[in-house]
Structure formats: C-alpha cells, structure tokens
Amino acid sequence: MSSSPPAKTDNTETASAKNGGKKKLILIAVPVVLLLAIGGLWFSGILPHLLGMGKKEEQASAEPAKPVPPSYVDVPEMIANLNSSNRKPSYVKMAARVEVPKPDDVDKVKAALPRLQDMMQTYLREMRPEELRGSAGTYRLREELLARANTAVAPAKISDVLFTQMLVQ
C-alpha cells in the first residue's frame, strides 16, 4: 500500500526536471538568437539604414572634399655664429621655407616674418656645432624651429619647416 505514492513522486520529479530544463533552454536560447539576428542586421547594413545612421555617411561621400595644397613662405637666408667653446668661430648658413596648410594664413605668416626670423636666429646662436651633426641633429633643429615658428606666427599655423640650404662651418 505504501509503495504506490513514492512511485508517483519520482515521476513528478522527473517531469518537473524535464520542464525546468526546457525553461532554462528557452531562457538562454531566445536572447542568443535575438542577439545574433540584431548583429546580422547591423553588419549587413539594414539596421543602421533603418535607424537613419547611413544618411550622414552617404552625404559625406557624395561631396568629396578637395584637398587644398599647402602654401610655402620663404624665410630669408641667415648666417649665425654658433656657440663654440674653443677659440675658433663656427658659423651656420641656413635658408628655410615654412609650410602653411591654410592659404588664408599666408599673409599672417608674412606679416610675422621678422619675429619668426628673430626667433630662428636666436635659437641658432645658442646651438653648438656638435648638435648639428648628422641627420638626428637636423631633425632636432627642424622640430625646435617648428615649435618656435608656431609660437611666432600664432594664431596662424605652420605645419613644417623645410631646409633649402644649410652649411655648417
């Protein structure tokens, strides 16, 4: 008599375990399938188009921006006495050209040319001949003159300093 009720409990537990497993599977599978569907729509371009995100890109690509070639301003030739520790004087003769990315800034750079030339000349006088040796010395000189040139012509911008002539004696 008492053997039949425990058999019913075992069947009930196994049936509820099967239903619980199906519920867990559904709770996991539905979000995964939903995420895969959204990801597929996103990467295929359908979802961004539906959200209106593709219109800005199409407008930007429809009007290609024409790059403006940079302008160049010549800096007059300079001869500077280098800071040497021995009695023999050393000189540097340099001619440079500055690159101005915006054509509107060319007049501002030309107006500030005396200040630019003074800053370059002052920096050259403090350099030692050893600092100008090799390509690394030339690179450091270019970077320092570029920083000083941007300070001299502010608010205009100079993007590069190009050496047209440099002689160290």
NORNORRA-V314963 format. One record per residue. N is the residue number from 0. RES is the residue in one small letter. OMEGA is omega in whole degrees, 0 to 359 (none if undefined). Layout:
BEGIN
n=N res=RES omega=OMEGA
n=N res=RES omega=OMEGA
END
This chain:
BEGIN
n=0 res=m omega=181
n=1 res=s omega=181
n=2 res=s omega=182
n=3 res=s omega=179
n=4 res=p omega=179
n=5 res=p omega=179
n=6 res=a omega=178
n=7 res=k omega=179
n=8 res=t omega=178
n=9 res=d omega=179
n=10 res=n omega=180
n=11 res=t omega=180
n=12 res=e omega=180
n=13 res=t omega=179
n=14 res=a omega=179
n=15 res=s omega=176
n=16 res=a omega=178
n=17 res=k omega=178
n=18 res=n omega=178
n=19 res=g omega=178
n=20 res=g omega=178
n=21 res=k omega=179
n=22 res=k omega=178
n=23 res=k omega=179
n=24 res=l omega=179
n=25 res=i omega=180
n=26 res=l omega=179
n=27 res=i omega=187
n=28 res=a omega=183
n=29 res=v omega=178
n=30 res=p omega=179
n=31 res=v omega=179
n=32 res=v omega=179
n=33 res=l omega=178
n=34 res=l omega=178
n=35 res=l omega=179
n=36 res=a omega=179
n=37 res=i omega=178
n=38 res=g omega=178
n=39 res=g omega=178
n=40 res=l omega=180
n=41 res=w omega=184
n=42 res=f omega=175
n=43 res=s omega=177
n=44 res=g omega=182
n=45 res=i omega=182
n=46 res=l omega=177
n=47 res=p omega=179
n=48 res=h omega=178
n=49 res=l omega=180
n=50 res=l omega=178
n=51 res=g omega=182
n=52 res=m omega=184
n=53 res=g omega=184
n=54 res=k omega=180
n=55 res=k omega=180
n=56 res=e omega=179
n=57 res=e omega=179
n=58 res=q omega=180
n=59 res=a omega=180
n=60 res=s omega=179
n=61 res=a omega=180
n=62 res=e omega=180
n=63 res=p omega=181
n=64 res=a omega=179
n=65 res=k omega=179
n=66 res=p omega=180
n=67 res=v omega=179
n=68 res=p omega=181
n=69 res=p omega=176
n=70 res=s omega=181
n=71 res=y omega=178
n=72 res=v omega=179
n=73 res=d omega=173
n=74 res=v omega=181
n=75 res=p omega=181
n=76 res=e omega=182
n=77 res=m omega=171
n=78 res=i omega=183
n=79 res=a omega=175
n=80 res=n omega=181
n=81 res=l omega=180
n=82 res=n omega=181
n=83 res=s omega=184
n=84 res=s omega=179
n=85 res=n omega=184
n=86 res=r omega=181
n=87 res=k omega=181
n=88 res=p omega=176
n=89 res=s omega=182
n=90 res=y omega=171
n=91 res=v omega=176
n=92 res=k omega=187
n=93 res=m omega=170
n=94 res=a omega=184
n=95 res=a omega=177
n=96 res=r omega=179
n=97 res=v omega=180
n=98 res=e omega=181
n=99 res=v omega=185
n=100 res=p omega=182
n=101 res=k omega=179
n=102 res=p omega=180
n=103 res=d omega=184
n=104 res=d omega=184
n=105 res=v omega=180
n=106 res=d omega=178
n=107 res=k omega=179
n=108 res=v omega=179
n=109 res=k omega=179
n=110 res=a omega=181
n=111 res=a omega=183
n=112 res=l omega=177
n=113 res=p omega=178
n=114 res=r omega=179
n=115 res=l omega=180
n=116 res=q omega=179
n=117 res=d omega=180
n=118 res=m omega=179
n=119 res=m omega=181
n=120 res=q omega=180
n=121 res=t omega=179
n=122 res=y omega=180
n=123 res=l omega=181
n=124 res=r omega=180
n=125 res=e omega=181
n=126 res=m omega=174
n=127 res=r omega=180
n=128 res=p omega=180
n=129 res=e omega=182
n=130 res=e omega=182
n=131 res=l omega=183
n=132 res=r omega=174
n=133 res=g omega=181
n=134 res=s omega=178
n=135 res=a omega=177
n=136 res=g omega=178
n=137 res=t omega=179
n=138 res=y omega=178
n=139 res=r omega=178
n=140 res=l omega=180
n=141 res=r omega=181
n=142 res=e omega=180
n=143 res=e omega=178
n=144 res=l omega=177
n=145 res=l omega=179
n=146 res=a omega=180
n=147 res=r omega=179
n=148 res=a omega=178
n=149 res=n omega=175
n=150 res=t omega=184
n=151 res=a omega=186
n=152 res=v omega=181
n=153 res=a omega=10
n=154 res=p omega=176
n=155 res=a omega=184
n=156 res=k omega=174
n=157 res=i omega=184
n=158 res=s omega=180
n=159 res=d omega=174
n=160 res=v omega=182
n=161 res=l omega=179
n=162 res=f omega=176
n=163 res=t omega=178
n=164 res=q omega=174
n=165 res=m omega=182
n=166 res=l omega=178
n=167 res=v omega=181
n=168 res=q omega=none
END
